[in-house]
Amino acid sequence: MIEHVTVVDNFASKGAGLFFHNGSNPIVNNSIFWHSAPNQIRPANNSSGEENNTIVISYSNIGGYIGSLIWEK
């Protein structure tokens, strides 16, 4: 669980605030993801045979750029 965390002004090729893959299931609560580029939160594209990614976000502030939360199948 990611709780009471502030992630601000980061840069990465994708998912600058949080990047997860291979069947990950992060839970984000009472946290701030802001002004990171190019995306705040992003899962990896699943390859054949990998489990699906899921995420639960509650009571959190996510923003700062267009495309802050990216979800791909």
C-alpha positions as CSV (number, residue, x, y, z in Angstrom):
1,M,0.0,0.0,0.0
2,I,1.2,3.5,-0.9
3,E,-0.3,5.8,1.8
4,H,0.4,9.4,2.8
5,V,3.0,9.9,0.1
6,T,3.8,12.9,-2.0
7,V,5.5,12.4,-5.4
8,V,6.3,15.7,-7.2
9,D,8.4,16.9,-10.2
10,N,9.8,13.6,-11.4
11,F,10.7,12.7,-14.9
12,A,10.9,9.2,-16.5
13,S,10.2,7.7,-19.9
14,K,6.8,6.6,-18.6
15,G,5.1,6.5,-15.2
16,A,7.3,9.2,-13.6
17,G,5.3,9.0,-10.3
18,L,4.4,5.3,-10.3
19,F,5.2,2.6,-12.9
20,F,4.0,-1.0,-12.3
21,H,3.8,-4.2,-14.3
22,N,3.6,-8.0,-14.4
23,G,0.4,-8.5,-12.4
24,S,1.0,-5.7,-9.9
25,N,-1.9,-4.5,-7.8
26,P,-0.9,-1.2,-6.0
27,I,-3.2,0.5,-3.6
28,V,-2.8,4.3,-3.3
29,N,-4.5,6.1,-0.5
30,N,-4.3,9.7,0.7
31,S,-1.4,10.5,-1.6
32,I,-0.4,13.2,-4.1
33,F,1.1,12.6,-7.5
34,W,1.7,16.0,-9.2
35,H,3.7,17.6,-11.9
36,S,5.7,14.6,-13.1
37,A,6.3,14.0,-16.8
38,P,5.2,12.4,-19.0
39,N,2.6,10.6,-16.8
40,Q,2.0,10.5,-13.1
41,I,0.9,6.8,-13.0
42,R,1.2,4.2,-15.7
43,P,1.1,0.4,-15.9
44,A,3.3,-1.5,-18.4
45,N,1.8,-3.1,-21.4
46,N,1.3,-6.8,-20.6
47,S,3.1,-9.3,-22.7
48,S,1.5,-12.6,-23.5
49,G,1.4,-14.7,-20.4
50,E,1.7,-11.9,-17.9
51,E,-1.1,-11.2,-15.4
52,N,-3.3,-8.1,-15.6
53,N,-2.4,-5.0,-13.7
54,T,-4.9,-3.3,-11.4
55,I,-4.8,-0.3,-9.2
56,V,-7.0,1.2,-6.5
57,I,-6.8,4.9,-5.9
58,S,-8.7,6.7,-3.1
59,Y,-8.6,10.1,-1.5
60,S,-5.7,11.1,-3.6
61,N,-4.7,14.1,-5.9
62,I,-3.3,13.2,-9.3
63,G,-2.6,15.8,-11.9
64,G,-0.4,18.4,-13.3
65,Y,-0.2,17.3,-17.0
66,I,-2.6,16.2,-19.6
67,G,-2.5,12.4,-19.6
68,S,-1.7,12.1,-15.9
69,L,-3.2,8.7,-15.5
70,I,-2.5,6.3,-18.5
71,W,-4.2,3.0,-18.8
72,E,-3.5,0.6,-21.6
73,K,-4.8,-2.8,-22.3
